[in-house]
Amino acid sequence: MSYSYQNPVSSPEESVLATNKVLRSTYLMLSLTLLFTALTAMISIKMEMPPFAWYVHLAVAVGLYFLVYATRTSILGIFSLFAFTGYFGLAIGWVIQSFLVRYTNGASLVAMAAGTTGIAFLSLSAIAIVTKKDFSFMGKFLLTGLIICILAMIANIFFAMPIMSLVISIVVALVMCGYILYDTSAIINGGETNYLMATVALYLDIINLFLALLRIFGVLGGDD
């Protein structure tokens, strides 16, 4: 997810070349980090790692994010990015493991969530790339929706309402789909020129969409 647009001034030819380079580098790095996440998730599942306390997870995730940001213009940024995505793989591994244990069709639910996420990402990315539409106007709406979802999640910790959890997951999935359009558009239209930060933005969109879909499929189609 990316929240700022800055349009640099350059010649049309330079702008197109720079955009294509950032886009190629972003998708290459995104593919590698997703594969690395899958690897660390499998390690987490194999080792049956216990869940992280929410405050520990938040502190580590935020810390690694700012590490990527601080090193985004150097070679160290690549190592920071893999540390960030590898950590998320360990955390996601526990979520997947919980679904495999809780539901008899847990493996199918995970596969469905992953497949649906892939289709959604490719489709939305294609729309943004082919149309070259500027989706920056969605930024404030998406950020507002994200904040509302976070507050609703916190509230549901106390209420523990399954229907509320389902609604939140649906809204999160829609917001992440919007962010895929928004962040891809930012690359195409010059709003994001650093491929590492572009990778982080799309990576978080994909991971959060996957987790939201996994929760939705678990509620609607999980066999206890």
C-alpha positions in Angstrom: 0.0 0.0 0.0 1.3 3.4 -0.9 -0.1 6.7 0.2 1.7 9.4 -1.7 1.8 10.6 -5.3 4.6 12.7 -6.6 4.9 13.2 -10.4 8.4 14.0 -11.4 9.0 16.2 -14.4 10.9 14.6 -17.3 10.7 14.1 -21.0 8.0 11.6 -22.3 10.7 9.2 -23.5 12.6 9.2 -20.2 9.4 8.9 -18.3 8.3 5.8 -20.2 11.8 4.1 -19.9 11.9 4.8 -16.2 8.4 3.6 -15.6 9.0 0.3 -17.6 12.3 -0.2 -15.6 10.5 0.3 -12.2 7.6 -1.9 -13.3 9.9 -4.8 -14.4 12.1 -4.5 -11.3 9.1 -4.4 -9.1 7.4 -7.5 -10.6 10.7 -9.4 -10.5 11.3 -8.6 -6.9 7.7 -9.2 -6.0 7.9 -12.7 -7.5 11.1 -13.5 -5.6 9.7 -12.2 -2.3 6.5 -14.1 -2.6 8.4 -17.3 -3.3 10.6 -16.6 -0.3 7.5 -16.0 1.8 6.1 -19.3 0.7 9.3 -21.0 1.7 9.5 -19.4 5.2 5.7 -20.2 5.6 6.4 -23.9 4.9 9.3 -23.8 7.4 7.0 -22.3 10.0 4.4 -25.0 9.3 6.9 -27.8 9.3 8.4 -26.6 12.6 4.9 -25.9 14.1 6.0 -22.5 15.3 3.8 -20.9 17.9 1.9 -17.7 17.1 3.6 -14.4 17.9 2.0 -12.1 20.4 0.2 -9.3 18.5 2.4 -6.6 20.0 5.6 -8.5 19.1 4.3 -9.0 15.6 3.4 -5.4 15.2 6.7 -4.1 16.5 8.8 -6.5 14.3 6.7 -5.8 11.2 6.8 -2.0 11.6 10.5 -2.1 12.5 11.3 -4.1 9.4 9.2 -1.9 7.2 11.1 1.2 8.3 14.3 -0.7 7.8 13.3 -1.3 4.1 12.4 2.4 3.8 15.7 3.6 5.3 17.8 1.4 3.0 15.6 1.7 -0.1 18.3 3.4 -2.2 21.1 1.0 -1.4 21.9 -2.7 -2.0 21.0 -3.2 1.7 17.4 -2.5 0.8 17.2 -5.9 -1.0 18.3 -7.7 2.1 16.0 -5.7 4.3 13.1 -6.5 1.9 13.8 -10.2 2.1 14.0 -10.0 5.9 10.6 -8.2 5.9 8.9 -10.7 3.6 10.6 -13.7 5.2 9.3 -12.6 8.6 5.8 -12.3 7.2 6.1 -15.9 5.8 6.8 -17.2 9.3 3.7 -15.4 10.7 1.5 -16.5 7.8 2.7 -20.1 8.3 1.0 -20.1 11.7 -2.2 -18.8 10.2 -2.2 -21.5 7.5 -1.3 -24.2 10.1 -4.3 -23.1 12.2 -6.6 -23.6 9.2 -5.1 -27.0 8.4 -5.8 -28.1 12.0 -9.2 -26.5 12.4 -10.8 -27.5 9.1 -10.8 -30.9 7.4 -10.7 -29.1 4.1 -8.1 -26.6 5.3 -5.7 -27.4 2.4 -8.4 -26.7 -0.1 -9.3 -23.4 1.6 -5.7 -22.3 1.4 -5.4 -23.3 -2.2 -8.7 -21.5 -3.1 -7.5 -18.3 -1.3 -4.1 -18.4 -3.0 -5.7 -19.0 -6.4 -8.3 -16.3 -6.0 -5.7 -13.9 -4.8 -3.5 -14.6 -7.9 -6.4 -14.2 -10.3 -7.5 -10.9 -8.6 -4.0 -9.5 -8.7 -3.3 -10.4 -12.3 -6.7 -9.1 -13.4 -6.5 -5.8 -11.5 -2.8 -5.3 -12.5 -3.8 -5.8 -16.2 -6.5 -3.2 -15.9 -4.1 -0.6 -14.4 -1.4 -1.4 -17.0 -3.6 -1.5 -20.1 -5.8 1.5 -19.3 -2.9 3.5 -17.7 -5.7 5.2 -15.7 -4.6 7.3 -12.8 -6.2 5.8 -9.7 -4.6 8.3 -7.3 -8.1 9.7 -6.6 -8.9 6.5 -4.6 -6.1 7.1 -2.1 -8.1 8.9 0.6 -11.1 6.5 0.3 -8.9 3.5 0.6 -7.0 4.9 3.6 -10.3 5.7 5.3 -11.6 2.2 4.6 -8.4 0.7 5.9 -8.5 2.7 9.2 -12.2 1.8 9.7 -11.3 -1.9 9.2 -8.5 -1.7 11.7 -10.7 0.0 14.3 -13.4 -2.6 13.6 -10.9 -5.5 14.1 -9.9 -4.0 17.5 -13.5 -3.7 18.5 -14.2 -7.2 17.5 -11.5 -8.5 19.8 -14.0 -7.7 22.6 -17.2 -8.5 20.9 -16.0 -11.7 19.1 -18.8 -11.7 16.6 -18.4 -14.1 13.7 -20.6 -12.1 11.4 -18.6 -9.0 12.1 -15.4 -10.8 11.4 -16.8 -11.9 8.0 -18.0 -8.4 7.1 -14.6 -7.0 8.1 -12.8 -9.6 5.9 -15.0 -8.8 3.0 -14.3 -5.1 3.3 -10.6 -5.7 3.7 -10.6 -7.8 0.5 -12.3 -5.0 -1.4 -9.9 -2.4 0.0 -6.9 -4.5 -0.9 -8.2 -4.9 -4.5 -8.5 -1.1 -4.6 -5.0 -0.8 -3.4 -3.7 -3.1 -6.1 -5.1 -0.7 -8.7 -3.9 2.3 -6.8 -0.3 1.1 -6.2 0.1 -0.3 -9.8 -1.2 3.0 -11.1 1.4 4.8 -8.9 4.2 2.9 -10.7 2.8 3.5 -14.2 2.1 7.2 -13.7 5.3 8.0 -12.0 4.0 8.3 -8.5 6.3 5.6 -7.2 9.8 5.5 -8.6 11.5 3.2 -6.1 11.1 -0.4 -7.0 11.7 -1.7 -3.5 8.9 0.5 -2.0 6.7 -0.4 -4.9 7.3 -4.1 -4.1 6.5 -3.6 -0.5 3.2 -1.9 -1.4 2.1 -4.6 -3.8 3.3 -7.3 -1.5 1.2 -6.1 1.4 -1.8 -5.8 -0.9 -1.4 -9.4 -1.9 -0.7 -10.8 1.5 -3.6 -8.9 3.1 -6.0 -9.9 0.3 -4.9 -13.6 0.7 -5.5 -13.5 4.5 -8.9 -11.8 4.1 -10.0 -14.4 1.5 -8.8 -17.2 3.6 -10.9 -16.0 6.5 -13.9 -15.5 4.2 -13.6 -19.1 2.7 -13.1 -20.4 6.2 -16.3 -18.9 7.5 -18.4 -19.8 4.4 -16.9 -23.1 3.4 -14.9 -24.5 6.2 -15.6 -28.1 7.3 -14.9 -28.5 11.1 
